[in-house]
Amino acid sequence: MSISVRLPDDSLRPMPEGATGADLALGIGTRLLDAALAIRQDGHLSDLKTPLVDGAKVEIVTSKDPESLDLIRHSTAHLLAQAVKRLYPHARVGIGPTIEDGFYYDFLVPTPFTPEDLPAIEAEMRRIVAEGVEVVHEVLGRDEAIARFEAMGEPLKVEIVSSIPAGERISGYRQGDFYDLCRGPHVPATSKLKAFKLLTTAGAYWKGDEKNPMLSRIYGTAFHTQKELDEHLKRLEEAKARDHRKLGKELGLYSFHPEAPASPFFHPKGTVVYNELVTYIRELYFKYGYSEVITPQILDVALWKTSGHYENYAENMYFTTAEEREYAVKPMNCPGHCLMFGSQKHSYRDLPIRYADFGRLHRYERSGVTHGLTRVRTFCQDDGHIYCAPEQVKAEMAAFLALLQEVYDTFGFEGMRVALSTRPEKRLGSDAIWDAAEGALGEALDEAGMPYTLNPGEGAFYGPKIEFQILDALKRPWQLGTLQVDYMLPERFDLKYTKADGGEARPIMLHRAILGSLERFMGILVEHTAGAFPAWLAPVQMAVLPITDRAHAFASEAADRAKAQGLRVELDLRNESLKAKIREAQLAKVPYMLVIGDREADSGTVSVRHRHRGDLGVQPLDGFLTALVAEIAERR
C-alpha cells in the first residue's frame, strides 16, 4: 500500500505506507536529508522520523525555518544533560527548557556547578556530537515511565511524571546512554548540533518554590553556525560592558544595600538623571492636558478589597497594622485616583479628566527575580489614568499613542513592537466587558496603523492592555509603555458623571504609562547609551580643564558663566596632566570638555572636545555656551 503527501508547492508525492519524514527528504535528495532537522506535518512540528500521514501537507524543516533555532537549542539542552550525567553520574536532572537566546538545564547536585566546570562539560558535549548519537522518540505508559525513572534514580523526573493524570501516555527521548522526559521534537542525531556555548551557572529553586531544594542551573546558547554563535557572543560581551549594575557603580549613579533589598539608592549624579526624566515627562503632561496629583502612600486594606487587588494581587503587596487597623502600602496608584474622581461631582463637560502621578510604589518581588534597576521592590512610574466617556475613548487612545511616539523618538529608540495582552484566567468582570475592552484596544491600534501580536492570557486582572516594546542599541527588546482599558474599577468604585440629558453614566478608565517604572527605564537607558547620556540628561554636561595654573582664573570664570546659564559643570583644578584630566572626563562620560591654556585664557576662547567626536576646535566661550544651551533645550 502507498500513501500520498502534499509538498509545499502543492504537488502530490506518493510514499510507501509507514514512510517517515526522513524517507521523504531522502527521496527528494541526499542534500536535503543532510540539511533536514524535522518535519512540519499539517502545520505541526515533529521529529524527522515521524511516520507520514496520508493526505497531509508536509514540509522538511531545515536551518532556514524560523522554528528550527528553538529546535536546535532544545536538543542542545538534552546534550548538556547527557554530558553532565556522563561526568557527574550522581547528578539528578530537573528540567531544561529553551529561553530567549538560549536554554538552561537544572541539576540536583551535592556541590553546585561553577563557571570553572563549564569547559569540561562543553568538551564532553562535543565528544557526544562527534559520536553522532541517534535521538529516538519513545512513548511509555505512566506507570512504566515512573518505574523507569525510579530505576534510574531520578526523583525529580518521577515527581513530574507522577503529576501527570493516570492513563496518559508519556513522551520521552533516548540518546545513547541518556533518557529524558520530553514532548519534543528533537534533531535526529547529536551530529546536527555544531555551534553551542555554555555561558554561566546559577541557583534556582525546584519549581521556583523557596520551600523546595536549590538546584544548580547551567545556562547556554546554540546556533546553526559558528559564525552566528560568534556574533551572538560578541553581543553578549558588549551587553556585559553595558550592564547597568556595573556602569551605575562606576559612574556613581546608584547603589544597592542589603539593608533595603532590591531597593536602589540614587546618588547625586543618578538623582540628576532621574529628575531630568521626571521634568521631561512633566513638560509633556502640560502639553497633552494632564493634571498632576499626589496620593497617599499607605491606605486602608478596605480600599484594596474594593479595587480587587486584595483578592488578586495580595501576594505582591506589603501590609502593616496601626491602631488595630490594617493598611497596605500602595503597589499602584489607580485606586487612589478613583477615590479622587469619586470625591466630586462631574459633568460630561469635565471629561476627559487625566490624572498623572509620580507617587512611589512598593511591590514584593521574590528575591530570585529581582535584578538591578530592572526589577525592584520600590519604584516610581510615569503613571496616568484617564476618565472619559465611551465616545472619547478612541481619541484618548490616539493622543496617548502620539505622546508615546514623541517620547520614544526623543530617546532614539527604533523598531517599536506592540502586543495586545488579553484576558487572564484570574480576572474581574464578564466576558462581554472583556470583549468590549479588547475590541477597543484592537481598533485603536488598527486605526493608528500599528501592527501588533496577541499575548493571550497576559492582561491585568481588571482589563486587557497594550504593551509597547522598544529595541535598544544592541537590538534587545524591552517592554516600556502600557495602555489598558478598564470598565471594572469605575464599577467597583461606583464612579459616575452626568450626561448631557441629565442622566448618569459610568466613565471608562484608561490606565497608561510611557516609560513605565522610572527605575527600570533608567537601567535600560544606561545600557542603551552605555552610560553616555545625551547632554540634556548627563549628570555633568561639561568639564572645564585648565592646562596651567595661569589659566585657572579664566577657567573658574568659564565655569561660573556656564553655571549661570543652568549648565551642570565640573571644574578640574587639580595638578594633573591634561591627558589624565581628559581620560577621567571620558571615563565619566562627560559630553563636553573645555580645554583652557594660556592662549585661550588671553583670548576668551575654549578648545572644545566631545566625548565621541573628539576635537571640535577653538570657539568663543559665549558662542559655545549658547549652542550647548540650545542643544539641551531641544533635547537633541
VOTORPA-577390 format. One record per residue (C-alpha): residue number from 1; x, y, z. Coordinates in pm, whole numbers. Each point is the difference from the previous one (the first is absolute). Layout:
   tornu        x        y        z
     NUM        X        Y        Z
...
//
This chain:
   tornu        x        y        z
       1        0        0        0
       2      106      356      -58
       3     -100      340      127
       4       24      345     -148
       5      122      323      163
       6      -20      358     -120
       7      325      197      -31
       8       32      377       58
       9      -44       67     -375
      10     -336     -191       23
      11      131     -289     -206
      12      -92     -352      116
      13      266     -255       76
      14      -75     -373       39
      15      182     -174      288
      16       -6     -353      140
      17     -227      -51      298
      18      204       49      318
      19      247      236     -169
      20      145      275      219
      21      105      358      -50
      22      357     -124      -41
      23     -112     -228     -283
      24     -171      292     -172
      25      312      219       32
      26      219     -280     -139
      27     -238      -49     -292
      28       30      368      -88
      29      380       -4       29
      30      287      -92      228
      31       95      368       45
      32     -345       67      141
      33       30     -296      236
      34      336      131      121
      35     -158      340       71
      36     -325     -135      148
      37      -66       52      371
      38     -372      -81       34
      39     -327        9     -195
      40     -311      212       18
      41     -306     -214      -68
      42     -329      191      -43
      43      163      290      185
      44      121     -212      295
      45      375      -26       63
      46      119     -356       67
      47      307     -223      -18
      48      157      -80     -334
      49      -75     -371       60
      50     -372       60       58
      51     -216     -221     -229
      52     -172      194     -278
      53     -378       28       -2
      54     -192      -62     -321
      55     -118      330     -149
      56      202      219      237
      57      185      310     -111
      58      366      -57       88
      59      299      237       14
      60      358     -101       67
      61      135      230      271
      62      358      120      -47
      63      208      275      159
      64     -181      253     -222
      65     -326      -58      189
      66      -74      253      282
      67      -96     -278      244
      68      318     -198      -58
      69      214      208      237
      70     -221      -85      296
      71       20     -365     -106
      72      382       18       -4
      73       10      161      345
      74     -245     -249      148
      75      210     -287     -127
      76      319      165      130
      77     -156       18      347
      78      -37     -380      -13
      79      358      -25     -124
      80      111      201      304
      81     -191     -230      238
      82      153     -310     -161
      83      351      145       37
      84      -61       88      365
      85     -127     -352       74
      86      313     -149     -159
      87      234      221      202
      88     -207       14      321
      89     -198     -327       28
      90     -134      111      339
      91     -172      306     -156
      92     -380      -14       -8
      93     -165      174     -295
      94     -282      251       25
      95     -131      191     -301
      96      172      157     -301
      97     -218      242     -197
      98       95      245     -270
      99       -6      368       88
     100       54      316     -199
     101      345      -25     -161
     102       80     -341      142
     103      -88     -270      252
     104       76     -124      349
     105       -8     -328      190
     106      -45      -48      375
     107      182     -267      200
     108      -19     -123      358
     109      363      -45      104
     110      184      -12      336
     111      228      286     -107
     112     -136      271     -232
     113      165       41     -339
     114      226      300      -51
     115      118      171     -320
     116      329     -190       40
     117     -191     -327      -61
     118     -142      110     -335
     119      301      -60     -232
     120       15     -370       96
     121     -376      -41      -44
     122       14      176     -337
     123      286     -225     -111
     124     -207     -307       89
     125     -291      143     -199
     126      229       26     -304
     127      107     -363       44
     128     -365     -106       -6
     129      -55      209     -313
     130      296     -174     -166
     131     -154     -337       89
     132     -308       93     -205
     133     -232     -156      258
     134     -346      -74     -139
     135     -293      174      176
     136     -299     -234       26
     137     -355       85      108
     138     -173     -243      238
     139     -352       -6      144
     140      -59     -167      336
     141     -294      -63      227
     142       -7      217      313
     143       79     -285      240
     144      273     -130     -231
     145      156      348      -13
     146       -7       33      381
     147      163     -340       38
     148      269       90     -255
     149       93      330      168
     150       -4     -164      344
     151      242     -262     -130
     152      218      277     -144
     153        4      177      339
     154     -163      316     -136
     155     -239      125      272
     156      -75      333     -169
     157     -114     -178     -316
     158     -211     -239      209
     159     -165      302      161
     160      -82      151     -340
     161     -142     -325     -142
     162     -200      -65      317
     163     -178      333      -46
     164     -127     -109     -343
     165     -354     -148        8
     166      -16     -380       13
     167      -47     -170     -335
     168      180      266     -204
     169      285     -104     -224
     170      342      144       79
     171      234      133     -268
     172      376      -41       39
     173      322       -9     -200
     174      287     -245       11
     175      342      134      -94
     176      255     -277       34
     177       54      -56      374
     178     -230      292       90
     179     -380        6       27
     180     -213      308       65
     181     -364       89       43
     182     -102      234     -284
     183     -280       74     -249
     184      254       87     -269
     185       62       34     -282
     186      377      -43      -23
     187      268      -21     -265
     188       55     -355     -133
     189      358      -30      129
     190      249      191      215
     191      215       60     -310
     192     -248      275      -97
     193      112      209      300
     194      313      185     -106
     195        2      352      145
     196      -64       34      373
     197      149      162      307
     198      -58      -39      374
     199      -21      344      153
     200      -49        8      374
     201     -138     -170      310
     202     -260      100      255
     203     -217     -135      278
     204     -373      -63      -44
     205     -261     -149      230
     206     -174     -310     -133
     207     -327      117     -158
     208       87      355      108
     209     -113      -71      358
     210      226      113      283
     211     -117     -299      206
     212      147     -240     -255
     213      366     -103      -45
     214      242      242     -162
     215      114     -133     -338
     216      310       92     -198
     217      -88      157     -334
     218      225       12     -306
     219      -81      254     -271
     220      108      -38     -361
     221      -81      102     -352
     222       13     -161     -342
     223      -19      107     -364
     224        3     -166     -340
     225      349      124      -88
     226      315      101      182
     227      -16      341     -166
     228     -345       67      150
     229      122     -119      338
     230      310      221      -14
     231     -213      303      -87
     232     -231      -75      292
     233      290      -42      242
     234      138      334     -117
     235     -338      161       77
     236        5     -162      344
     237      341      149       72
     238     -129      340     -105
     239     -306      -49      222
     240      229      -93      290
     241      196      321      -51
     242     -329      191       -3
     243     -148     -174      306
     244     -179      276      191
     245       98     -149      335
     246      368       26      -90
     247      -26      344     -164
     248     -221      138      275
     249      272      -70      252
     250      284      125     -221
     251     -182      325      -84
     252     -120       61      357
     253     -368       -8      -97
     254     -154     -241      251
     255       77     -284      237
     256     -175     -289      173
     257       28     -107      363
     258     -116     -310      191
     259     -180      221      251
     260     -256       75     -275
     261      -11     -300     -237
     262      -83       77     -363
     263      -39      368       84
     264      243      240     -170
     265      176      295      165
     266       41      279     -256
     267      318      203       50
     268       17      369      -98
     269       94      -72     -362
     270     -263     -268      -35
     271     -259      228      153
     272       77      263     -265
     273      -84     -249     -277
     274     -309     -120      188
     275     -132      353       50
     276       69       96     -362
     277     -217     -291     -111
     278     -280      118      229
     279       38      360     -124
     280      -22     -111     -362
     281     -316     -203       57
     282     -151      287      205
     283       48      236     -292
     284     -184     -241     -227
     285     -281      -33      253
     286      -59      373      -32
     287        4      -30     -380
     288     -241     -295       -6
     289     -244      127      262
     290       79     -204      313
     291      -43      121      358
     292      262     -125      243
     293     -125     -129      336
     294      151     -136      321
     295     -158     -291      187
     296       79     -173      334
     297      256     -274       33
     298     -191     -220      246
     299     -375      -64      -22
     300     -254     -210      186
     301      -28     -361     -115
     302     -370       61      -68
     303      101      208     -303
     304      198     -289     -146
     305     -290     -235       58
     306     -228      235     -190
     307      248       26     -287
     308       55     -376      -16
     309      371       21       72
     310      -36     -175      336
     311     -159     -301     -166
     312      217      -10     -312
     313      331      163       94
     314       52      -33      378
     315      305     -225      -33
     316      184      292     -162
     317      -98      260      263
     318      139      122      332
     319     -234       31      299
     320       20      171      337
     321     -225       54      302
     322      -53      311      212
     323     -266       71      264
     324     -156     -340      -70
     325      -55       97     -362
     326      161     -179     -295
     327      165      200     -275
     328      182      -78     -324
     329      290      184     -160
     330     -123       89     -346
     331      129     -210     -290
     332     -201      211     -248
     333     -152      346      -20
     334     -330      -87     -169
     335     -221      -60      310
     336      112      332      151
     337      -85      178     -323
     338     -344     -162        5
     339      -54      142      350
     340       93      346     -127
     341     -227      -21     -302
     342     -288     -119      218
     343       47      278      257
     344     -155      258     -236
     345     -295       18     -235
     346       92        1     -368
     347     -186      104     -312
     348       62     -129     -352
     349      153      344      -61
     350      278      -83      251
     351      108     -307     -191
     352      255     -119      -79
     353      176       37      334
     354      366     -100      -18
     355      183      -62      328
     356      378      -48        7
     357      184     -123      308
     358      370      -45       79
     359      -80     -166      335
     360      235     -265      135
     361     -125     -357      -27
     362      104     -316      183
     363      -44     -356     -123
     364      137     -314      158
     365      215     -167     -264
     366      158     -333       92
     367      374       30       55
     368       64     -251     -277
     369     -146      228     -268
     370      129      341      106
     371      271      140     -226
     372      176      334       37
     373     -229      287      -97
     374     -205     -208     -241
     375     -185     -198      272
     376      -25      179      333
     377     -235       16      298
     378      -35      377       23
     379      -43      220     -304
     380     -184      288     -162
     381     -199      -14     -323
     382      -90      276     -242
     383     -348     -117       84
     384     -320      146     -136
     385     -373      -72        1
     386     -254      145     -236
     387     -373       11       79
     388     -202       50     -313
     389     -336      -58     -166
     390      -32     -300     -237
     391       -1      225     -306
     392      333      154      112
     393      193     -326       36
     394      137      -18     -354
     395      116      363        2
     396      172      -48      337
     397      173     -313     -122
     398      119      180     -313
     399      135      290      208
     400      184     -240      227
     401      157     -181     -294
     402      122      336     -134
     403      147       87      342
     404      169     -339       21
     405      157       34     -344
     406      130      349       79
     407      175     -127      313
     408      157     -303     -165
     409      123      212     -290
     410      169      236      248
     411      201     -289      146
     412       95     -136     -340
     413     -177     -335       38
     414      -84     -176     -323
     415     -198     -304     -106
     416     -293       22      244
     417     -190     -326       48
     418     -361       -5      117
     419     -194     -281      169
     420     -362      -22      117
     421      -25     -200      324
     422     -343     -154       45
     423     -206     -131      292
     424      181     -210      261
     425     -158     -299      168
     426      -21      185      332
     427     -197      317      -74
     428     -287      228       89
     429     -306       63     -216
     430     -211     -176     -260
     431      110     -127     -340
     432     -213      272     -160
     433      198      272      177
     434      327     -163     -102
     435     -120      -30     -358
     436      -70      374       -7
     437      330       95      161
     438      213     -225     -222
     439     -190      121     -305
     440       62      366       87
     441      376      -52       34
     442       21     -200     -322
     443     -192      268     -193
     444      225      276      137
     445      309     -182     -124
     446     -158      -74     -338
     447      -97      366      -49
     448      350      111      102
     449      147     -236     -257
     450      200     -185      267
     451       50     -372      -74
     452      -25     -211      314
     453       14     -354      132
     454     -224     -165      259
     455      113     -110      348
     456     -292     -222      105
     457      -67       -4      373
     458      260      267       86
     459     -235      290       79
     460      -46      152      347
     461     -274     -147      219
     462     -216      309      -57
     463       50       52     -373
     464      195      -74     -319
     465      305      205      -89
     466      223      105     -284
     467      371      -45       71
     468      261      196     -190
     469      352     -137      -48
     470      297      196     -127
     471      333     -127     -131
     472      313      133      163
     473      339       61     -162
     474       74     -374       12
     475     -340      -80     -158
     476     -130     -150      324
     477     -373       42       63
     478     -121      176      317
     479     -362       44      100
     480      -66      361      106
     481     -338      164      -56
     482     -344     -146       67
     483     -358      101      -76
     484     -291     -175      170
     485     -377       35      -32
     486     -181      -50      329
     487     -377      -30       41
     488       29     -170      339
     489      151      257      240
     490     -257      268      -91
     491     -266     -263       76
     492      154     -114      328
     493       50      358      120
     494     -344      106     -127
     495      147      287     -206
     496     -249      214     -191
     497      -35      311     -210
     498     -303      193     -115
     499      -84      -33     -369
     500     -132      274     -226
     501     -358     -125       48
     502       31       19      379
     503       36     -374       51
     504      296     -173      159
     505      264     -218     -161
     506      321     -175       97
     507      327      131     -139
     508      242     -234     -170
     509      342       -5      164
     510      322      -18     -198
     511      320      -99      180
     512      315      112     -180
     513      374       31       45
     514      270      108     -244
     515      338      -72      155
     516     -160     -236      251
     517      208      -29      315
     518      253      285        3
     519      248     -227      174
     520      -33     -268     -266
     521        9      255     -280
     522      316      153      142
     523      167     -343        5
     524     -102      -56     -361
     525      122      347      -97
     526      338      -55      164
     527       45     -315     -208
     528     -140      159     -317
     529      247      291       23
     530      281     -195      174
     531      -26      271      267
     532       76      277     -251
     533     -320      200       48
     534      -92      277     -243
     535      103      341      128
     536     -349       87      130
     537        3     -306      227
     538      369      -18       92
     539       71       53      373
     540      300      213     -102
     541      -50      175     -332
     542      344      153      -33
     543      339      -22      167
     544      231      303        7
     545      362     -111      -22
     546      270      268       42
     547      346      -99     -124
     548      208      237      218
     549      -41      180      330
     550       -5      331     -193
     551     -322     -116     -171
     552     -180      -73      328
     553     -157      343       29
     554     -165      -12     -346
     555      -92     -366       50
     556     -183       92      321
     557     -171      289     -178
     558     -105     -234     -285
     559     -147     -247      249
     560     -190      276      181
     561     -141      138     -326
     562     -113     -349     -100
     563     -168      -57      336
     564     -176      337      -32
     565     -166     -138     -314
     566     -122     -308      187
     567      268     -239     -121
     568      142     -279      217
     569      375       57       12
     570      307     -152      163
     571      316      210       31
     572      317     -208       21
     573      276      210      160
     574      211     -298      107
     575      371       -6      -68
     576      -35     -282     -254
     577      101      -30     -363
     578     -253      101     -263
     579        7     -354     -135
     580     -103     -137      341
     581     -279      257       39
     582     -141      -80     -344
     583       19     -373       66
     584     -193       36      328
     585     -264      219     -164
     586      -35     -259     -277
     587      -41     -280      254
     588     -262      208      179
     589     -186       29     -336
     590        1      383       13
     591     -137      125     -336
     592      221      310      -37
     593      347       91      123
     594      124      360      -15
     595      378        9      -11
     596      146      338      103
     597      366       96      -36
     598      175      336        8
     599     -103       83     -358
     600     -369      -74       70
     601        9      193      328
     602      143      305     -177
     603     -252      -12     -287
     604     -314     -101      194
     605      -33     -321     -198
     606      -16     -371       82
     607      131     -306     -181
     608     -299     -233      -16
     609       16     -380        8
     610     -298     -232      -33
     611        6     -347      159
     612      -86     -168     -335
     613       89      252     -271
     614      335      101      144
     615      154      343      -60
     616     -260      260     -110
     617      249      286      -22
     618       43      332      179
     619     -325      193       54
     620     -104      321      177
     621     -124      -92      348
     622     -331      186      -34
     623      -68     -154     -341
     624       60     -352      129
     625     -218       52      308
     626     -284      135     -214
     627       19     -302     -232
     628       10     -246      291
     629     -298      161      172
     630     -195      -30     -327
     631      102     -367      -41
     632     -120      -77      351
     633     -325      195      -37
     634      -84     -193     -317
     635      101     -331      165
     636      207      -94     -303
//
